[in-house]
Amino acid sequence: MALGFSAYECKAYLALLEEFPMNGYGLSKASGIPRSRIYEVLKNLISKQMVFEQAEGKTKVYIPMEPAVFIKKLKSRYERIFNDLTQYAGTLYREPKQDDRLVVIQGRDNIISFLKVLIKGAENRVALSIWDEELSALTRELDAALDRGVMLRGIYFGREKTYKDLVPHRRIKRYMAEKKERYMSVIIDHAHAVSGIVSRGEASKATWTRDEGFIEVSEDYIAHDLVVNLYSASLDKEAYARFEEFADNVHDQFFHYSKTDLDTYKGLLE
């Protein structure tokens, strides 16, 4: 039915595969298609070359096209259609060198579905800043990309590490306790960037763009997170504690500083 055949056409063809040749009356009984409709359905199947009509004495019987041949024919037909469409659409559409549009995608399911399409087309690298829930939804496409030789890099917010090239966030317990939303950023081949909130179900929103500047900023964000997390993981316990205290001070001064704190912030920079 997904290929454009009606329910009755599918039922008639499948019934004929089980037993053939068969006349219209027998096919009506075997398929559950009303007798008043069976010959109309058969006419459609004959026109689509899924079924052949043959005379046996005074009776007409029907034979299905062999499934392997039918499927091969369908594949050939749709491949030809897609090739023609690709050529024609490419002639009409001339993609600009720099596309700075920002397209909003609404709804978590739509965002995930769109990302699956992009990842299926990935050729070089997929960069991620992603939470466990969204990573799980994209596992099949990411596995297939890795099998093709695509690189995977990024930060992972979760407890179960699934991919060796995704670095777990060093403060995952605190991060998960503090954050009220799940954010995601995905960059495909330095050509597509999808970023947004994905924890609101149908109210989730993400922005897709091919703007070079936006992509550069998004990749820098992920790369910075990687540097911080990998560096902190290389420290001994005492050095790690000092680093985290320093990071907390910078964070607090950036988001919450008052005028009296400004000198302290400058001191950190010095």
C-alpha positions in Angstrom: 0.0 0.0 0.0 3.0 2.3 0.7 3.9 1.9 -3.0 0.5 3.2 -4.1 -1.6 0.0 -4.4 -5.1 -0.1 -2.9 -5.9 -2.5 -0.1 -8.1 -4.6 -2.4 -5.3 -4.8 -5.0 -2.9 -6.0 -2.3 -5.4 -8.6 -1.1 -6.1 -9.9 -4.6 -2.4 -10.2 -5.5 -1.4 -11.9 -2.2 -4.4 -14.4 -2.6 -3.2 -15.2 -6.1 0.3 -15.9 -4.9 -1.1 -18.6 -2.5 -3.2 -20.3 -5.2 -3.3 -19.8 -9.0 -4.6 -19.9 -11.6 -8.0 -18.7 -10.2 -11.1 -17.3 -11.7 -12.8 -14.1 -10.5 -15.3 -15.9 -8.3 -12.7 -18.0 -6.6 -10.4 -15.0 -6.0 -13.3 -13.0 -4.5 -13.9 -15.8 -1.9 -10.2 -16.3 -1.2 -9.4 -12.6 -0.8 -12.5 -11.4 0.9 -13.1 -8.8 -1.9 -16.8 -8.3 -2.8 -17.8 -9.9 -6.1 -19.1 -6.5 -7.2 -15.5 -5.2 -7.0 -13.3 -8.1 -7.9 -13.2 -7.5 -11.7 -12.5 -3.8 -11.3 -9.6 -4.7 -9.0 -8.3 -7.3 -11.5 -8.6 -4.8 -14.3 -6.3 -2.4 -12.3 -3.8 -5.2 -11.5 -3.7 -6.2 -15.2 -3.0 -2.6 -16.2 -0.2 -2.5 -13.7 1.2 -5.9 -15.0 0.9 -7.5 -11.6 -1.7 -10.0 -12.8 -2.2 -11.7 -16.2 -5.5 -12.9 -17.6 -5.7 -16.2 -19.4 -8.6 -18.1 -21.1 -9.4 -21.6 -19.9 -12.2 -22.8 -22.1 -15.1 -20.4 -21.5 -13.6 -19.2 -18.2 -11.1 -16.5 -17.6 -8.5 -17.2 -15.0 -5.8 -15.0 -13.4 -2.1 -15.6 -12.7 0.1 -13.3 -10.6 3.4 -12.0 -11.8 6.3 -13.7 -10.1 7.2 -11.7 -6.9 10.9 -11.5 -7.7 10.1 -10.1 -11.2 7.5 -7.7 -9.9 9.8 -6.3 -7.2 12.7 -5.9 -9.7 10.3 -4.1 -12.0 9.2 -1.8 -9.2 12.7 -1.0 -8.2 13.7 -0.2 -11.8 10.7 2.0 -12.2 11.3 4.1 -9.1 15.0 4.3 -9.7 14.3 5.8 -13.1 11.8 8.2 -11.5 14.3 9.3 -8.9 17.1 9.7 -11.5 14.8 11.9 -13.6 13.7 13.9 -10.6 17.3 14.4 -9.5 18.3 15.7 -12.9 15.3 17.9 -13.4 15.3 19.3 -9.9 19.0 20.0 -10.1 18.5 21.9 -13.3 15.8 24.1 -11.6 17.6 24.6 -8.3 20.9 26.3 -8.1 22.1 26.2 -4.6 23.9 29.3 -3.4 27.4 29.0 -2.1 26.3 30.5 1.2 22.8 29.6 2.6 22.2 31.6 5.8 18.6 30.6 6.3 17.5 29.4 9.7 14.7 26.8 9.5 12.7 26.0 12.6 11.7 22.3 13.1 8.9 21.8 15.6 8.3 18.6 17.6 10.8 16.1 18.9 9.7 13.3 16.6 10.2 15.6 13.6 13.6 16.8 14.8 14.7 13.2 15.3 13.4 12.1 11.9 15.2 15.0 10.1 18.4 14.1 11.9 18.1 10.5 10.8 17.9 11.7 7.2 21.0 13.9 7.6 23.0 11.2 9.3 22.2 8.7 6.6 23.8 11.1 4.1 26.9 11.8 6.3 30.2 11.2 4.5 32.9 12.5 6.8 32.0 13.4 10.3 29.1 13.7 12.7 29.7 16.0 15.7 27.3 15.8 18.7 26.4 17.4 22.0 23.7 15.0 22.9 21.7 13.4 25.8 21.1 9.7 26.3 17.4 9.9 25.2 18.3 11.4 21.8 21.4 9.3 21.3 19.3 6.1 21.7 16.8 7.3 19.1 19.7 7.8 16.6 21.7 4.7 17.3 20.8 2.8 14.1 21.7 5.7 11.8 24.9 6.4 13.8 26.0 2.7 13.7 25.4 2.6 9.9 27.4 5.9 9.5 30.3 4.4 11.5 30.2 1.3 9.3 30.7 3.6 6.3 33.8 5.1 7.9 32.2 8.3 9.1 33.9 9.8 12.2 31.9 10.4 15.4 33.0 13.1 17.8 31.3 15.0 20.7 30.0 15.3 24.2 27.5 12.8 25.8 25.2 13.5 28.7 24.3 10.2 30.1 25.5 7.4 32.4 25.9 4.5 30.0 28.7 5.3 27.4 27.7 3.8 24.1 30.3 5.1 21.7 34.1 5.3 22.5 34.5 8.6 20.6 31.8 10.4 22.6 33.2 11.9 25.8 30.9 11.8 28.9 30.4 15.2 30.5 32.5 15.3 33.7 29.7 16.7 35.9 26.9 14.6 34.6 25.1 14.2 38.0 25.3 17.9 38.8 24.4 18.8 35.2 21.4 16.5 35.1 20.2 17.9 38.5 20.6 21.5 37.4 19.3 21.5 33.9 15.5 21.6 33.3 15.8 21.0 29.6 17.7 18.7 27.2 19.6 20.6 24.6 21.1 19.1 21.5 23.6 20.2 18.8 24.4 18.1 15.8 26.8 19.1 12.9 27.0 16.9 9.8 30.0 17.1 7.5 30.5 20.8 8.5 27.5 21.4 6.2 24.4 21.1 8.4 23.8 22.2 12.0 20.8 21.3 14.0 20.5 22.8 17.5 17.7 23.3 20.0 15.6 22.0 22.9 14.4 18.4 22.5 12.8 17.7 25.9 9.4 19.3 25.3 7.7 16.7 23.1 5.7 18.3 20.4 6.7 21.8 21.8 10.4 21.0 21.2 12.1 23.3 18.7 15.4 23.1 16.8 17.0 25.3 14.2 18.5 23.8 11.1 20.9 25.9 9.0 23.7 25.6 6.5 25.1 29.0 7.5 28.9 28.7 7.7 29.2 31.1 10.6 26.6 29.3 12.7 28.2 25.9 11.9 31.6 27.3 12.9 30.3 28.5 16.3 28.4 25.2 16.9 31.6 23.2 16.2 33.7 25.5 18.4 31.2 25.0 21.3 31.5 21.2 21.0 35.3 21.3 20.6 35.5 23.6 23.7 33.5 21.2 25.8 35.7 18.3 24.6 38.9 20.2 25.6 37.5 21.0 29.1 36.3 17.5 29.8 39.3 15.7 28.4 41.7 18.0 30.2 39.9 17.6 33.6 40.0 13.8 33.1 43.8 13.9 32.8 44.3 15.6 36.2 45.1 13.9 39.5 42.6 14.3 42.3 44.1 17.4 43.8 44.6 19.2 40.5 41.1 18.3 39.4 39.6 19.8 42.6 41.5 23.1 41.9 40.4 23.1 38.3 36.8 22.6 39.2 37.0 25.4 41.8 38.5 27.7 39.2 35.8 26.7 36.7 33.1 27.4 39.2 34.5 30.8 40.0 34.7 31.7 36.3 31.1 30.5 35.8 29.8 32.4 38.7 31.6 35.6 37.7 30.3 35.3 34.2 26.7 34.8 35.1 26.2 36.4 38.5 29.0 39.0 39.0 28.4 42.3 40.6 30.5 45.4 40.2 32.5 44.5 43.4 33.2 41.1 41.8 34.7 42.5 38.7 38.2 42.9 40.1 38.1 39.2 41.2 37.2 38.2 37.7 40.0 40.3 36.2 42.4 38.6 38.7 41.3 35.2 37.4 42.2 36.3 33.9 45.6 37.6 35.0 
